[in-house]
Amino acid sequence: MGKIIKALAVFIFIAGIACFSGCGVIAGTVAGDAEDLTFASRGDYTRNDILVDGESHGQNQNPTKEIPPQDFSGESENNGNNVNPAEPPPNDDGPARLSFLAAGDNIMHMVMIEDAHARASGGEDFNFIDMYKDVAHIIKAADIALVNAETPIAGGEFGYSGYPMFNTPEENGRALVGLGFDIINLANNHMLDKGEKGYKNHLDFWDAQPVLHIGGFRDREDFESVRIYEKNGVSIAFLSYTYSTNGMTLPSGSAMVIPLDDAAVIERQVKAARPLADLLFVVMHWGDEDAFSANSTQKNLARMMADNGVDVIIGMHPHVFQETQWLERAGGGRTLVAYSIGNFISGMLGAKNMIGGFLGFDIVKGADGLVTLENARITPVMTHYGYEPGRTGPYNPVYKFQNGRLDFQVYRFEDYTRELAAGHGVLEFDKAFSYDYIKNLIKTHVPQEFLSDFYKD
């Protein structure tokens, strides 16, 4: 049957709890014993409004010509567009098994907006979904898929823009839904690029989509809640934090909250969320850009979260691979940590930024209720684009020398070719790029245990 998405409100009563600053950014530490917290579920956080049995239950499906029926895999009538495809009947003879996939930073630079406009036809304003068609079957095959929406969808009133203050067309968000992403992460350093109103519009857009979004909060009560996703009898609680909003803050008196990576707050919320679901996943926007190694802050936070029972930590932001590893917990068990899975797709100019990966694993729930993670893996994915000097467009007619990037496409690296690499537009900006350079980055920064045999020497 349909996917059931829930968000359970968590009411937290702590003696001496520290206050949030007036701008809605977490300030200081939180006092009190997390073990004393009490919780209650609220009906208005329950997501029963996606398509079930072909009927809409209170959700605006926002139909769009952005995602026409098309066949990404050659197998499905719905061709990746039905966000709630029929699920196979449960296997009564064995454990419940679900596949999970996480994609990295989905970054829409101005040249990509222009490229999507150039690809549009039949009255469309933008066609983004073609950029993903070569990996759509991988996303669609996952039972649960997550992506980081790095660039906010703040609404046309702000005008569309790229770096450094992004505003992405709604069509890109709908393309992500059409690809089959179930969970959208919003906590990142660009979430305030268009201020409080843009942040609110971003939440409004994702509220209207048949997905669970995490990391964006309208007020403190919303922030003190745990989003839980349930499928086939398995429940996953999600928390999400960012290291920064690039120096931008909410106005004084704003009720909205930015989930900053305050260690005391994270520890408190992790302890509160841990008993509420079979698994607890934390998405972290952290680390140093272009750094292939996790810094001490990342490692300290990861250790704290692991020792408090987090099952998976999914890292974003550095725009390159950082190590993936299993952390042994102080009390037994282990935590899967991917410090950075790099970019999903972007228009960046560095050779090292062209490669990222899908973090994948299987979730297995036995008849005894025990839930385990199996077959953890990284599937490297490659951003490719061409280059045409002097190219302009209606949304940004003058974009200096960078406006020549076009024909954006993301590929699984195993499907990428030396011929494509030889014509990559990034060579106009970074001569270090080559097929072998990228393959070596993967082999150097992703342990072989998480890679396919394609990457063996």
C-alpha positions in Angstrom: 0.0 0.0 0.0 1.0 3.6 0.1 3.9 5.0 2.0 2.9 6.4 5.3 4.8 9.4 6.5 4.5 10.7 10.1 6.0 13.5 12.1 5.5 13.0 15.8 5.5 16.2 17.8 7.8 16.1 20.8 6.9 18.4 23.8 9.9 18.9 25.9 9.7 20.1 29.5 13.0 20.7 31.1 13.6 22.6 34.3 15.9 25.5 33.6 15.8 25.1 29.8 17.9 27.8 28.0 16.2 30.2 25.7 16.6 30.6 22.0 17.7 34.0 20.7 15.1 36.4 19.3 16.3 35.7 15.7 15.3 32.1 16.1 18.9 30.8 16.0 19.9 28.4 18.8 22.0 30.2 21.4 24.0 28.6 24.3 23.3 25.2 25.8 20.3 23.5 27.1 20.2 22.5 30.7 18.3 19.6 32.3 18.3 15.8 32.1 17.2 14.5 28.7 15.9 11.4 30.4 13.2 13.4 32.1 11.6 14.5 28.8 8.0 13.6 28.0 6.4 13.3 24.6 3.0 13.3 23.0 1.9 12.8 19.4 -0.1 15.4 17.6 -2.6 14.8 14.8 -1.6 17.9 12.8 1.9 16.5 12.4 0.7 13.1 11.0 1.2 12.8 7.3 -1.6 10.7 6.0 -2.2 13.0 3.1 -0.2 11.4 0.2 -1.8 9.3 -2.5 -3.3 6.1 -1.1 -5.3 3.8 -3.3 -5.3 6.4 -6.0 -7.1 9.0 -3.9 -5.7 12.3 -2.5 -6.2 12.7 1.2 -5.9 16.4 1.9 -2.7 16.9 -0.1 -2.3 19.4 -2.9 -0.5 17.2 -5.4 0.5 20.3 -7.5 0.3 18.6 -10.9 2.9 20.0 -13.2 3.9 19.7 -16.9 7.5 19.6 -15.6 7.3 15.8 -15.1 5.5 14.3 -18.1 5.3 10.5 -18.3 8.6 9.1 -19.5 10.4 5.9 -19.2 13.7 6.1 -17.3 14.2 2.4 -16.9 12.4 0.8 -19.7 10.3 -1.2 -17.2 7.6 0.8 -15.6 4.3 2.2 -16.8 4.7 5.1 -14.4 8.2 5.8 -15.5 9.4 7.1 -12.1 6.6 9.8 -11.8 4.2 8.1 -9.4 5.5 9.1 -6.0 3.6 6.3 -4.3 3.9 3.2 -6.5 2.4 -0.1 -5.5 4.6 -1.9 -3.0 5.2 -5.6 -3.1 3.3 -7.7 -0.6 5.3 -8.4 2.6 7.3 -11.6 2.7 5.8 -13.7 5.4 8.6 -16.2 5.1 11.4 -13.8 6.0 12.5 -10.5 7.5 11.2 -7.2 6.2 13.9 -5.7 4.0 14.0 -2.1 2.7 16.7 -0.4 0.6 17.7 3.1 1.6 19.5 5.7 -0.6 20.9 9.2 0.3 22.0 11.7 -2.4 24.2 14.6 -1.6 24.0 18.3 -2.4 21.5 19.2 -5.2 22.8 22.6 -6.2 21.2 24.7 -8.9 23.6 27.3 -10.2 22.3 30.0 -12.5 23.7 28.3 -15.6 21.7 25.2 -14.7 18.5 27.3 -14.5 19.3 28.7 -18.0 20.0 25.1 -19.2 16.7 23.8 -17.9 14.9 26.7 -19.6 16.7 25.9 -22.9 15.6 22.3 -22.6 11.9 23.1 -22.0 9.3 22.6 -24.6 5.5 22.5 -25.0 4.9 25.5 -22.8 7.2 24.5 -19.9 9.3 27.1 -18.3 12.0 24.7 -17.2 12.9 21.0 -17.8 15.2 19.9 -15.0 14.3 16.2 -14.9 16.3 15.4 -18.0 19.5 16.3 -16.1 18.9 13.2 -13.8 17.6 10.7 -16.4 20.7 8.6 -16.3 20.5 7.9 -12.6 16.7 8.0 -12.2 16.4 4.2 -12.2 18.8 3.9 -9.2 16.7 6.4 -7.2 13.5 4.8 -8.2 14.7 1.3 -7.2 15.3 2.5 -3.6 12.4 1.9 -1.2 13.3 5.1 0.7 15.4 7.9 -0.9 16.7 11.2 0.6 18.3 14.2 -1.0 19.7 17.5 0.3 17.9 20.5 -1.4 20.9 22.7 -1.1 19.4 25.7 -2.9 16.1 27.2 -1.6 12.9 27.4 -3.5 12.0 30.9 -2.3 9.4 31.8 -4.9 9.4 33.8 -8.2 8.9 37.0 -6.3 12.6 37.1 -5.6 13.7 36.3 -9.1 15.8 33.2 -9.8 19.4 33.3 -8.9 22.5 31.2 -8.4 25.7 31.6 -6.3 26.1 33.1 -3.8 22.4 33.8 -2.9 20.4 31.0 -4.5 16.7 30.9 -5.5 15.7 27.8 -7.5 12.5 27.4 -9.6 9.8 25.1 -8.2 10.2 22.9 -11.2 13.5 21.6 -9.8 11.7 20.5 -6.6 9.0 18.8 -8.5 11.7 17.0 -10.5 13.2 15.6 -7.3 9.7 14.4 -6.3 9.2 12.9 -9.7 12.5 11.0 -9.4 11.2 9.3 -6.3 12.8 11.1 -3.4 10.8 10.6 -0.3 12.7 12.7 2.2 14.0 16.2 1.5 16.7 17.8 3.7 16.5 21.6 4.1 19.1 22.3 6.8 22.1 23.8 5.1 24.1 27.0 4.9 21.9 28.5 2.0 18.5 28.1 3.7 18.4 31.9 4.5 19.6 33.1 1.2 16.3 35.0 0.6 15.7 35.8 4.2 12.8 34.9 6.4 10.2 35.2 3.7 12.2 33.0 1.4 12.6 30.5 4.1 8.9 30.4 4.8 8.1 30.1 1.0 10.6 27.2 0.9 8.7 25.4 3.7 5.4 26.2 2.1 6.5 24.6 -1.2 7.7 21.4 0.4 4.6 21.2 2.7 2.6 21.0 -0.5 4.6 18.0 -1.9 4.0 14.3 -1.1 7.3 14.0 0.8 8.7 14.4 4.4 10.9 17.4 4.7 13.4 17.7 7.5 15.6 20.4 8.9 13.3 23.4 8.4 11.2 24.8 11.3 8.4 27.4 11.5 8.7 27.8 15.3 10.3 26.3 18.4 7.5 23.8 18.9 8.1 22.6 15.3 11.8 22.4 16.1 11.2 20.4 19.2 9.6 17.6 17.2 10.9 14.4 15.6 10.0 13.5 12.0 9.4 9.8 11.7 9.1 8.0 8.4 7.4 4.6 8.4 7.4 1.9 5.7 6.6 -1.8 5.7 6.6 -1.9 9.5 10.0 -0.1 9.9 10.2 3.3 11.5 13.0 5.8 11.1 13.4 9.0 13.1 15.2 11.9 11.4 17.1 14.9 12.9 19.0 17.5 10.8 21.4 20.3 11.5 23.6 22.8 9.8 26.9 24.5 10.8 25.9 27.9 9.5 23.7 30.1 7.4 26.6 32.1 5.9 26.3 34.9 8.4 22.6 35.5 7.7 20.1 35.5 10.6 16.4 35.7 11.0 15.0 39.1 12.0 14.5 39.9 15.7 11.3 38.5 16.9 11.0 35.9 14.2 9.4 32.6 15.5 11.3 30.5 12.9 14.2 28.4 13.9 17.5 27.5 12.2 18.8 24.1 13.5 22.4 24.9 14.2 24.9 22.2 15.2 25.0 23.0 18.9 26.4 19.9 20.5 24.3 20.1 23.6 21.1 20.6 21.6 22.0 17.7 19.3 22.7 15.4 22.2 19.5 16.3 23.9 17.4 15.7 20.8 19.2 12.5 19.9 18.4 11.1 23.4 14.8 12.2 23.0 14.4 10.8 19.6 16.2 7.5 20.1 13.3 5.6 21.8 10.7 6.8 19.2 11.6 4.6 16.2 13.4 1.5 15.1 16.3 3.6 13.7 17.6 7.1 14.2 19.3 8.9 11.3 21.0 12.3 11.6 21.7 14.5 8.5 24.6 16.9 9.1 25.6 19.9 7.0 29.1 20.4 8.3 32.8 20.3 7.6 35.2 22.4 5.5 34.5 22.9 1.8 36.9 21.0 -0.5 38.5 19.2 2.4 38.8 15.4 1.9 39.1 14.7 5.6 36.7 15.3 8.4 37.7 18.0 10.9 37.8 17.6 14.7 34.3 19.1 15.1 32.8 16.6 12.8 34.6 13.7 14.5 33.7 14.8 18.0 30.0 15.3 17.0 30.0 11.9 15.3 31.4 10.2 18.3 28.9 11.8 20.6 26.0 10.8 18.3 27.2 7.3 17.9 27.6 6.8 21.6 24.0 8.0 22.1 22.6 5.4 19.7 22.4 7.2 16.3 22.4 4.5 13.6 23.4 6.5 10.6 25.0 9.9 10.1 24.7 11.4 6.6 27.2 14.2 5.9 26.8 17.0 3.4 28.5 20.3 2.5 32.2 19.8 1.7 31.3 19.2 -2.0 33.9 16.3 -2.1 34.1 12.9 -0.7 35.1 12.4 3.0 35.6 9.1 4.7 32.8 6.6 5.2 33.3 4.3 8.2 31.6 2.3 10.9 32.1 3.7 14.4 32.0 1.3 17.3 29.8 2.5 20.1 30.9 2.7 23.7 27.9 0.7 24.7 28.1 -1.9 21.9 26.8 -1.8 18.3 28.1 0.5 15.6 27.1 3.6 13.7 27.5 4.1 9.9 29.1 7.5 9.3 29.5 9.1 5.9 31.3 12.4 6.8 30.6 13.7 3.3 29.0 12.1 0.2 29.8 15.1 -2.0 27.6 16.7 -4.6 24.6 15.1 -6.3 24.7 17.6 -9.1 26.1 21.1 -9.4 27.6 23.7 -11.8 30.8 24.1 -9.8 34.2 24.8 -11.5 36.6 22.4 -9.7 37.5 19.0 -11.0 37.2 17.5 -7.5 33.6 18.8 -7.1 32.4 16.8 -10.1 32.1 13.5 -8.2 29.8 12.6 -5.3 27.9 9.5 -4.3 24.8 7.8 -3.3 25.0 6.3 0.2 23.0 3.1 0.2 22.3 0.2 2.5 19.6 -2.4 3.3 17.4 -2.1 6.4 16.4 -5.6 7.7 13.8 -6.2 10.4 13.6 -9.7 11.7 10.6 -11.5 13.2 12.0 -10.7 16.6 11.8 -7.0 15.9 15.5 -6.5 15.7 16.5 -4.0 13.0 20.0 -4.2 11.4 21.8 -2.5 8.5 23.4 -4.6 5.8 25.3 -4.1 2.5 26.4 -0.5 3.1 27.8 1.0 -0.1 28.7 4.1 -2.0 27.7 4.5 -5.6 29.8 7.3 -7.1 27.9 9.7 -9.4 29.4 12.2 -11.8 28.3 15.7 -12.9 29.0 16.3 -16.5 28.5 19.5 -18.5 29.6 21.0 -21.8 31.0 24.4 -22.6 30.0 27.0 -25.2 31.8 30.3 -25.0 29.6 33.5 -24.9 26.4 31.7 -24.3 23.7 33.8 -22.6 20.1 33.4 -21.6 17.0 35.3 -20.6 17.4 34.8 -16.9 20.9 36.1 -16.7 22.0 37.6 -20.0 25.4 38.7 -18.7 27.2 36.1 -16.6 30.9 36.8 -17.4 32.9 33.9 -18.8 31.1 31.2 -16.8 27.9 31.4 -18.8 29.1 28.9 -21.3 28.3 25.8 -19.2 25.4 23.8 -20.6 24.0 20.3 -21.1 24.2 19.3 -17.5 23.9 15.6 -16.8 24.5 13.3 -13.8 25.8 9.8 -14.4 26.7 6.8 -12.3 30.5 6.9 -12.6 30.5 3.2 -13.8 28.5 4.4 -16.8 30.7 7.4 -17.5 33.2 7.1 -20.3 36.7 8.5 -21.1 35.1 10.0 -24.2 32.7 12.0 -22.2 35.5 13.0 -19.8 37.6 14.3 -22.6 34.8 16.8 -23.5 33.9 17.9 -20.0 33.4 21.7 -19.7 35.2 21.8 -16.4 38.5 21.6 -18.3 37.9 25.3 -19.2 38.4 26.0 -15.5 40.4 23.2 -14.0 43.0 21.4 -16.1 43.5 18.7 -13.4 40.3 17.0 -14.5 40.5 13.6 -16.3 38.7 10.3 -16.1 41.7 8.8 -14.2 41.9 11.7 -11.8 38.2 11.2 -10.8 38.5 7.5 -10.5 41.6 7.9 -8.3 39.7 10.4 -6.0 37.1 7.7 -5.5 39.5 5.0 -4.7 41.5 7.2 -2.4 38.7 8.7 -0.4 36.1 5.9 -0.3 37.1 2.7 1.4 37.0 -0.4 -0.9 34.6 -2.1 1.5 31.9 0.4 0.4 32.7 0.2 -3.4 31.8 -2.3 -6.1 34.5 -4.4 -7.8 34.6 -1.8 -10.6 37.0 0.1 -8.4 39.4 -2.7 -7.5 43.0 -2.5 -8.9 
